[in-house]
Amino acid sequence: MVEEDYRVKGSIDKTDRSIMPSERIDIRDVFDDVVDVIIEKVLETGGKVTFMDGGSLKNHRRIALIPKG
């Protein structure tokens, strides 16, 4: 699940796979929108993406994963 208006210029931390805003990383590793990269990866691996209203995932940093069980 991801808020439909959520965008982050940045990268993905290789240690815990969290989103890192661009001001904390080397500019060579920056994606224009790391959220789009995550969405594409989820879809490539057979997952589903649900877009939520802005602010609805505030307690989850605006993006959440429900792993297949």
C-alpha positions as a printed NumPy array, in Angstrom:
array([[  0.   ,   0.   ,   0.   ],
       [  1.252,   3.454,  -0.813],
       [ -0.292,   6.9  ,  -0.574],
       [ -1.154,   8.025,  -4.101],
       [  0.689,  11.344,  -3.746],
       [  3.833,   9.945,  -2.092],
       [  7.056,  10.757,  -3.97 ],
       [ 10.662,  10.621,  -2.736],
       [ 13.807,  11.611,  -4.584],
       [ 16.321,   9.242,  -3.069],
       [ 17.492,   5.659,  -2.86 ],
       [ 16.869,   2.403,  -1.004],
       [ 19.077,   1.498,   1.959],
       [ 20.75 ,  -1.834,   1.149],
       [ 20.836,  -2.847,   4.842],
       [ 17.181,  -2.632,   5.853],
       [ 15.602,  -1.671,   2.499],
       [ 14.185,   1.571,   3.86 ],
       [ 13.712,   4.686,   1.711],
       [ 16.535,   7.207,   2.044],
       [ 15.858,  10.821,   0.989],
       [ 18.461,  12.189,  -1.448],
       [ 20.083,  14.63 ,   0.987],
       [ 21.564,  11.666,   2.912],
       [ 23.166,   9.775,   0.   ],
       [ 25.655,  10.068,  -2.839],
       [ 23.978,  11.841,  -5.77 ],
       [ 25.071,   9.015,  -8.124],
       [ 22.7  ,   6.617,  -6.32 ],
       [ 19.607,   8.866,  -6.47 ],
       [ 16.384,   7.902,  -8.263],
       [ 13.97 ,  10.666,  -9.324],
       [ 11.23 ,   8.793,  -7.476],
       [ 12.268,   5.799,  -5.379],
       [  8.586,   5.045,  -4.693],
       [  8.113,   4.296,  -8.414],
       [ 11.092,   1.921,  -8.251],
       [  9.469,   0.054,  -5.348],
       [  6.105,  -0.12 ,  -7.134],
       [  7.741,  -1.518, -10.285],
       [  9.601,  -4.185,  -8.25 ],
       [  6.421,  -5.256,  -6.459],
       [  4.579,  -5.62 ,  -9.773],
       [  7.512,  -7.47 , -11.411],
       [  7.488, -10.06 ,  -8.638],
       [  3.746, -10.704,  -8.87 ],
       [  2.674,  -8.474,  -5.999],
       [ -0.224,  -6.054,  -5.923],
       [ -0.071,  -2.328,  -5.252],
       [ -2.968,  -0.491,  -3.646],
       [ -2.976,   3.305,  -3.791],
       [ -4.384,   4.942,  -0.681],
       [ -5.589,   8.481,   0.015],
       [ -2.921,  10.972,   1.069],
       [ -2.368,  10.894,   4.842],
       [ -4.027,   7.508,   5.35 ],
       [ -0.708,   5.73 ,   6.006],
       [  0.821,   8.457,   8.171],
       [  1.613,   5.966,  10.95 ],
       [  3.485,   3.773,   8.435],
       [  5.674,   6.48 ,   6.854],
       [  3.231,   6.686,   3.902],
       [  4.093,   3.232,   2.506],
       [  3.432,  -0.26 ,   3.88 ],
       [  4.025,  -3.876,   2.898],
       [  1.823,  -6.836,   3.699],
       [  3.922,  -9.925,   2.902],
       [  2.324, -13.028,   1.452],
       [  1.891, -15.613,   4.149]])
